[in-house]
Amino acid sequence: MSSTNRTVVVTGIGATTPLGGDATSTWEGLIAGRSGVGPLEQDWAADQAVRIAAQIAVEPSEIIPRPQARRLDRSAQFALIAAKEAWADAGFNGKAGEPDGESAVDPDRLGAVIASGIGGVTTLLDQYDVLKEKGVRRVSPHTVPMLMPNGPSANVGLTVGARAGVHTPVSACASGAEAIGYAIEMIRTGRADVVVAGGTEAAVHPLPIAAFGNMMAMSKNNEDPQGASRPFDTGRDGFVLGEGAGVVVLESAEHAAARGARVYAEAVGQGISADAHDIVQPEPEGRGISHALQNLLDRTDLDPAEIVHVNAHATSTPAGDIAELKALRKVFGDHADHFAVSGTKSMTGHLLGGAGGVESVATVLALYHRVAPPTINVENLDPEAEANADIVRGEARKLPVDGRIAALNDSFGFGGHNVVLAFRSV
């Protein structure tokens, strides 16, 4: 099919997060301003400088049959749970190519793009321990497909029957957003009619915890886990590690209309850039982020006047939070005063490669229900944050009920990756 410029819409959502085992309970937790952060109670945590994390609310073992779970890394388990929910929510039943009435989809026109920033790190580390402690013969024969970064995407693709392409962008904490942006382009350019897209991560393990802790990236507020993730607060001291997955079903507007699908929002497009500044530190003035925002405006029909909400990357780090707000101010000027800015990592923690997926689900639901989640734990708002943005604090805030509105989801990652997604009400 020749290149097109088709409208892309969101017809299904799914999630499993520290706030709930599905998208509904996750959204309810976000709107209620509930923290999913708690103490690490595993034996190995006692020796760690960081002893808190936002762990999954519903263990995959409660959902996935044990024989199947043993062949999947934890990151793939999360992805499969979220993808199956989104697939069903979109009105699809079973594997593509298996007739199910009006909800059938051509597998040759179906794609999957599921990202992870780290991939099967728990499998890799656990199986290395098995090798050292129990010997060669005890290493699982499933290790390689479990640890592959493309394992979650491949398993989702196999489950839904995707044959238009199965992809795995890896761009650290921007991975989930980049996956959704890639999926939008697959549909817009005619490669696919439907794409299952999102991000997943499962890195609550001694080595990642120790490594992030030693690089001074994570909060060490072990005495107050629920108050540790505090974007835009003067006392913010690093992110809190989270785990889980968020997935959306994207579809061409024509395909969705033909089967009478419910539409949550339009997926307007993406803006991408790189900082070229430092492997871990953000460019302090937000220049790379500004370029991503401008790239989004240049490549789509998004009207800045439509934007009323931003789900900020806002990891609760001293430098990153302010650089993001400076970029919004630079690109949008005084109009940025009208953005209701939410930092949902204050509740979910930072899901790394899964963040863009979960936060896209939150952004879509904010438009659909016309309400912005709060940023919790902001007791002393940073003056620079206050000067550059309108932070939604303490309680959820209603968004305009009339007319077409739009929202942004920002995601940035180590390596200087910047991805901004735009969604619009329908």
C-alpha positions as CSV (number, residue, x, y, z in Angstrom):
1,M,0.0,0.0,0.0
2,S,1.3,3.5,-0.8
3,S,2.1,6.0,1.8
4,T,-0.9,7.6,3.4
5,N,-1.7,10.0,6.2
6,R,-4.5,8.2,8.0
7,T,-6.1,9.3,11.2
8,V,-5.2,7.0,14.1
9,V,-7.4,6.3,17.1
10,V,-7.2,4.5,20.4
11,T,-9.8,1.7,20.8
12,G,-8.4,-0.4,23.6
13,I,-6.4,0.1,26.8
14,G,-4.8,-2.3,29.3
15,A,-2.5,-2.0,32.3
16,T,-1.0,-3.8,35.2
17,T,0.7,-1.4,37.7
18,P,1.6,-0.8,41.3
19,L,-1.9,0.8,41.6
20,G,-4.0,-2.1,40.2
21,G,-4.1,-5.2,38.1
22,D,-5.9,-3.6,35.2
23,A,-6.5,-0.2,33.6
24,T,-9.7,0.6,35.6
25,S,-8.2,0.0,39.0
26,T,-5.0,1.9,38.0
27,W,-7.1,4.9,36.8
28,E,-9.1,4.9,40.0
29,G,-5.9,4.9,42.0
30,L,-4.5,7.8,40.0
31,I,-7.6,9.9,40.4
32,A,-7.7,9.1,44.1
33,G,-4.1,10.2,44.5
34,R,-3.1,6.9,46.0
35,S,0.6,5.9,46.2
36,G,1.7,2.5,45.0
37,V,5.1,2.7,46.7
38,G,6.0,0.5,49.7
39,P,8.9,-1.1,51.5
40,L,10.9,-3.9,49.9
41,E,10.3,-6.9,52.1
42,Q,12.5,-9.4,50.2
43,D,15.5,-10.7,52.2
44,W,18.0,-9.2,49.8
45,A,16.6,-5.7,50.4
46,A,18.0,-5.5,53.9
47,D,21.5,-4.6,52.7
48,Q,20.4,-2.1,50.1
49,A,20.7,1.7,50.5
50,V,17.3,1.9,48.8
51,R,14.7,-0.3,50.4
52,I,11.5,1.0,48.7
53,A,9.8,0.4,45.3
54,A,6.5,0.6,43.6
55,Q,5.8,-3.1,43.1
56,I,3.0,-4.6,41.0
57,A,-0.4,-4.7,42.7
58,V,-1.5,-8.1,41.3
59,E,1.1,-10.8,40.8
60,P,1.1,-12.3,37.3
61,S,0.9,-15.8,39.0
62,E,-2.7,-14.9,39.9
63,I,-3.6,-14.5,36.2
64,I,-1.2,-16.5,34.0
65,P,-1.2,-20.3,34.2
66,R,2.0,-21.6,35.8
67,P,3.2,-23.7,32.8
68,Q,3.0,-20.5,30.6
69,A,4.5,-18.2,33.2
70,R,7.6,-20.4,33.5
71,R,8.4,-19.7,29.9
72,L,8.1,-15.9,30.3
73,D,10.3,-13.3,31.9
74,R,8.4,-11.1,34.3
75,S,8.5,-8.2,31.9
76,A,6.8,-10.4,29.3
77,Q,4.2,-11.5,31.8
78,F,3.2,-7.9,32.5
79,A,3.1,-7.1,28.8
80,L,0.9,-10.1,28.1
81,I,-1.6,-9.2,30.8
82,A,-1.9,-5.6,29.7
83,A,-2.1,-6.5,26.0
84,K,-4.8,-9.1,26.5
85,E,-6.9,-6.6,28.5
86,A,-6.4,-3.9,25.8
87,W,-7.2,-6.4,23.0
88,A,-10.4,-7.5,24.7
89,D,-11.3,-3.9,25.5
90,A,-11.0,-3.0,21.8
91,G,-13.6,-5.6,21.0
92,F,-11.3,-8.3,19.6
93,N,-11.7,-11.9,20.7
94,G,-9.0,-14.5,20.3
95,K,-6.2,-14.6,17.8
96,A,-6.4,-12.6,14.5
97,G,-7.5,-14.7,11.6
98,E,-9.9,-16.8,13.7
99,P,-13.4,-15.6,12.8
100,D,-15.2,-13.8,15.5
101,G,-17.9,-11.9,13.6
102,E,-17.5,-8.1,13.3
103,S,-14.4,-7.9,15.5
104,A,-12.2,-9.9,13.1
105,V,-9.0,-8.3,12.0
106,D,-6.7,-9.4,9.1
107,P,-3.5,-10.7,10.7
108,D,-1.5,-9.4,7.8
109,R,-2.7,-5.9,8.7
110,L,-2.0,-6.3,12.5
111,G,1.2,-5.3,14.2
112,A,2.7,-5.3,17.7
113,V,5.2,-2.8,19.2
114,I,6.0,-3.5,22.8
115,A,9.1,-1.9,24.3
116,S,11.3,-2.5,27.3
117,G,14.2,-0.4,28.5
118,I,16.1,-3.3,30.0
119,G,14.3,-6.5,28.8
120,G,14.6,-9.8,30.7
121,V,17.1,-8.6,33.3
122,T,15.7,-10.7,36.1
123,T,15.9,-13.8,33.9
124,L,19.5,-13.1,33.0
125,L,20.6,-12.5,36.5
126,D,18.6,-15.3,38.1
127,Q,19.8,-17.9,35.5
128,Y,23.4,-16.8,36.0
129,D,22.9,-17.5,39.7
130,V,21.6,-20.9,38.8
131,L,24.6,-21.5,36.6
132,K,27.0,-20.6,39.4
133,E,25.2,-22.4,42.2
134,K,23.7,-25.5,40.5
135,G,25.7,-26.0,37.3
136,V,25.2,-26.0,33.5
137,R,22.5,-28.6,33.3
138,R,20.1,-26.7,35.6
139,V,20.0,-23.5,33.4
140,S,16.6,-23.2,31.9
141,P,16.3,-24.0,28.1
142,H,13.9,-21.1,27.9
143,T,16.5,-18.6,29.1
144,V,17.3,-17.0,25.7
145,P,13.8,-16.3,24.6
146,M,13.0,-15.1,28.1
147,L,15.8,-12.6,28.4
148,M,15.6,-11.2,24.8
149,P,14.5,-7.5,24.9
150,N,12.0,-8.4,22.1
151,G,10.5,-11.2,24.2
152,P,7.5,-9.2,25.4
153,S,6.7,-7.9,21.9
154,A,7.2,-11.3,20.4
155,N,4.9,-13.0,22.9
156,V,2.2,-10.3,22.4
157,G,2.5,-10.7,18.7
158,L,2.1,-14.5,18.9
159,T,-0.9,-14.1,21.2
160,V,-2.8,-11.8,18.9
161,G,-1.5,-13.2,15.6
162,A,0.3,-10.1,14.4
163,R,1.9,-10.5,11.0
164,A,2.3,-6.9,9.8
165,G,5.4,-6.5,12.0
166,V,6.5,-7.0,15.6
167,H,8.9,-4.4,16.9
168,T,10.9,-3.5,20.1
169,P,12.2,0.1,20.3
170,V,14.8,0.4,23.1
171,S,15.4,4.0,24.3
172,A,15.7,3.6,28.1
173,C,12.9,5.4,29.9
174,A,11.4,6.7,26.6
175,S,11.0,3.2,25.2
176,G,7.2,2.8,25.9
177,A,6.4,6.1,24.3
178,E,8.6,5.4,21.4
179,A,6.8,2.1,20.8
180,I,3.4,3.9,20.7
181,G,4.9,6.6,18.3
182,Y,6.2,3.8,16.1
183,A,2.8,2.1,16.1
184,I,1.1,5.4,15.1
185,E,3.4,5.6,12.1
186,M,2.8,2.0,11.1
187,I,-0.9,2.8,10.8
188,R,-0.5,6.3,9.4
189,T,1.8,5.1,6.5
190,G,-0.4,2.2,5.6
191,R,1.7,-0.7,7.0
192,A,-1.1,-1.8,9.3
193,D,-4.7,-1.2,10.3
194,V,-4.4,-2.2,13.9
195,V,-1.3,-2.2,16.2
196,V,-1.0,-3.3,19.8
197,A,1.6,-1.0,21.4
198,G,3.0,0.0,24.8
199,G,5.8,-0.6,27.3
200,T,6.7,-3.0,30.1
201,E,9.5,-3.3,32.7
202,A,10.4,-5.7,35.5
203,A,13.6,-4.5,37.2
204,V,12.9,-4.8,40.9
205,H,15.9,-6.9,41.6
206,P,19.0,-6.5,43.8
207,L,21.4,-5.4,41.0
208,P,19.3,-2.7,39.4
209,I,18.3,-1.4,42.8
210,A,22.0,-1.2,43.9
211,A,23.2,0.3,40.6
212,F,20.6,3.0,40.4
213,G,21.1,3.7,44.1
214,N,24.9,4.0,43.8
215,M,24.5,6.5,40.9
216,M,22.4,8.7,43.2
217,A,19.4,8.5,40.9
218,M,16.9,7.0,43.3
219,S,15.2,8.4,46.5
220,K,16.6,6.9,49.7
221,N,13.6,8.1,51.7
222,N,13.1,4.6,53.2
223,E,11.2,5.9,56.2
224,D,8.4,7.3,54.1
225,P,7.9,5.1,51.0
226,Q,4.6,6.7,50.0
227,G,6.0,10.2,50.2
228,A,9.3,9.4,48.5
229,S,8.3,10.1,44.9
230,R,7.7,13.9,44.9
231,P,8.0,15.5,41.5
232,F,8.4,19.3,41.5
233,D,8.9,19.5,45.3
234,T,11.9,21.3,46.6
235,G,12.8,18.2,48.6
236,R,12.8,15.7,45.7
237,D,15.8,13.5,45.8
238,G,15.4,10.9,43.0
239,F,13.0,8.5,41.4
240,V,11.3,5.5,43.0
241,L,11.6,2.3,40.8
242,G,8.3,0.8,39.7
243,E,7.2,-2.2,37.6
244,G,4.4,-3.1,35.3
245,A,3.1,-2.5,31.8
246,G,0.7,-0.2,29.9
247,V,-0.7,-1.1,26.4
248,V,-3.0,0.6,23.9
249,V,-4.7,-0.8,20.8
250,L,-4.3,1.7,18.0
251,E,-6.4,1.6,14.9
252,S,-7.0,3.5,11.7
253,A,-10.1,5.6,12.1
254,E,-11.6,4.0,9.0
255,H,-11.1,0.5,10.4
256,A,-12.5,1.4,13.8
257,A,-15.6,3.0,12.2
258,A,-16.2,0.0,9.9
259,R,-16.5,-2.3,12.9
260,G,-18.3,0.1,15.1
261,A,-15.6,0.3,17.7
262,R,-15.6,2.6,20.7
263,V,-13.0,5.3,20.4
264,Y,-11.2,6.7,23.4
265,A,-9.2,9.4,21.7
266,E,-7.2,10.2,18.6
267,A,-3.5,9.5,18.6
268,V,-2.3,12.6,16.9
269,G,1.4,11.8,16.6
270,Q,4.8,12.0,18.1
271,G,7.8,14.3,18.3
272,I,11.3,12.9,18.8
273,S,14.7,14.3,19.4
274,A,18.0,13.6,21.2
275,D,19.9,15.8,23.6
276,A,23.5,15.0,22.5
277,H,24.5,16.2,26.0
278,D,25.2,13.4,28.4
279,I,24.6,9.7,28.8
280,V,22.5,10.1,32.0
281,Q,22.1,13.9,32.8
282,P,19.4,15.9,31.0
283,E,20.3,19.0,29.1
284,P,19.5,21.6,31.9
285,E,17.7,24.1,29.7
286,G,15.5,21.4,28.1
287,R,16.7,22.2,24.5
288,G,16.3,18.6,23.3
289,I,12.9,18.4,24.8
290,S,12.0,21.7,23.1
291,H,13.1,20.2,19.8
292,A,10.9,17.2,20.3
293,L,7.9,19.4,21.1
294,Q,8.5,21.5,18.0
295,N,8.9,18.4,16.0
296,L,5.5,17.2,17.1
297,L,3.9,20.5,16.1
298,D,5.7,20.6,12.7
299,R,4.7,17.0,11.8
300,T,1.0,17.0,12.9
301,D,-2.1,19.2,12.7
302,L,-2.1,19.7,16.5
303,D,-3.2,23.2,17.5
304,P,-1.4,24.4,20.6
305,A,-4.7,26.1,21.7
306,E,-6.2,22.6,22.0
307,I,-3.7,21.4,24.6
308,V,-5.1,21.5,28.2
309,H,-3.2,18.7,29.9
310,V,0.4,17.3,30.1
311,N,1.3,14.0,31.7
312,A,4.8,15.0,32.5
313,H,7.8,12.7,32.6
314,A,8.5,14.2,36.1
315,T,10.6,11.5,37.7
316,S,11.3,13.5,40.9
317,T,14.9,14.2,40.1
318,P,16.4,17.7,40.9
319,A,17.5,18.5,37.3
320,G,15.0,16.6,35.1
321,D,11.7,18.0,36.4
322,I,12.6,21.6,35.8
323,A,14.2,21.1,32.4
324,E,11.0,19.6,31.2
325,L,8.9,22.6,32.3
326,K,11.4,25.0,30.8
327,A,11.0,23.3,27.5
328,L,7.2,23.5,27.6
329,R,7.5,27.2,28.4
330,K,10.0,27.8,25.6
331,V,7.8,26.2,23.0
332,F,4.4,27.3,24.1
333,G,5.0,30.6,25.8
334,D,2.2,31.9,27.9
335,H,-0.1,29.3,26.6
336,A,1.7,26.9,28.9
337,D,-0.1,28.6,31.8
338,H,-3.3,26.8,30.6
339,F,-1.7,23.3,30.8
340,A,-2.9,21.1,33.8
341,V,0.5,19.3,34.4
342,S,0.3,16.0,36.2
343,G,3.2,13.9,37.5
344,T,1.7,10.5,37.9
345,K,5.1,8.9,38.8
346,S,4.4,10.3,42.2
347,M,1.9,7.4,42.6
348,T,3.2,4.7,40.3
349,G,6.9,5.2,40.7
350,H,9.1,5.2,37.6
351,L,8.4,2.1,35.4
352,L,11.4,2.9,33.1
353,G,10.6,1.4,29.7
354,G,7.0,0.8,30.9
355,A,6.4,4.4,31.9
356,G,5.4,5.7,28.5
357,G,2.9,2.9,28.1
358,V,1.2,3.3,31.5
359,E,1.3,7.1,31.2
360,S,-0.2,7.0,27.7
361,V,-3.1,5.0,29.2
362,A,-3.4,7.7,31.9
363,T,-3.3,10.5,29.3
364,V,-6.0,8.9,27.1
365,L,-8.2,8.3,30.1
366,A,-7.7,11.9,31.2
367,L,-9.1,13.1,27.9
368,Y,-11.9,10.5,27.8
369,H,-13.1,11.3,31.3
370,R,-12.0,15.0,31.1
371,V,-10.1,15.0,34.4
372,A,-6.4,15.3,35.2
373,P,-4.8,13.1,37.9
374,P,-3.0,14.9,40.7
375,T,0.6,15.1,41.5
376,I,0.9,13.9,45.1
377,N,3.6,14.7,47.8
378,V,4.2,18.2,46.6
379,E,4.4,19.9,50.0
380,N,6.8,22.7,48.9
381,L,6.5,23.5,45.3
382,D,9.8,24.4,43.6
383,P,9.7,28.1,42.7
384,E,11.0,27.3,39.2
385,A,8.2,24.8,38.7
386,E,5.7,27.3,39.9
387,A,7.1,29.9,37.5
388,N,6.9,27.7,34.5
389,A,3.8,25.5,34.9
390,D,0.4,24.9,36.5
391,I,1.0,21.7,38.5
392,V,-2.1,19.7,39.5
393,R,-1.5,19.1,43.1
394,G,-3.3,17.2,45.9
395,E,-6.6,16.5,44.1
396,A,-7.6,15.6,40.5
397,R,-8.7,18.5,38.4
398,K,-11.6,18.7,35.9
399,L,-10.7,19.5,32.3
400,P,-12.9,21.5,29.9
401,V,-16.1,19.6,29.2
402,D,-16.9,21.3,25.9
403,G,-15.1,21.2,22.6
404,R,-12.1,19.3,21.4
405,I,-9.1,19.1,23.8
406,A,-5.7,17.6,23.5
407,A,-3.0,16.3,25.9
408,L,0.7,15.5,25.8
409,N,2.6,12.6,27.3
410,D,6.3,13.3,27.8
411,S,8.9,10.6,28.1
412,F,12.7,11.0,28.3
413,G,15.4,8.5,28.8
414,F,19.1,7.9,29.6
415,G,21.1,8.5,26.4
416,G,19.2,11.8,25.8
417,H,16.2,10.2,24.2
418,N,13.1,12.5,24.0
419,V,9.7,11.4,22.9
420,V,6.5,13.4,23.1
421,L,3.1,11.9,22.2
422,A,-0.1,13.9,21.5
423,F,-3.6,12.6,22.0
424,R,-6.9,14.5,21.2
425,S,-10.5,14.0,22.3
426,V,-13.1,12.8,19.7
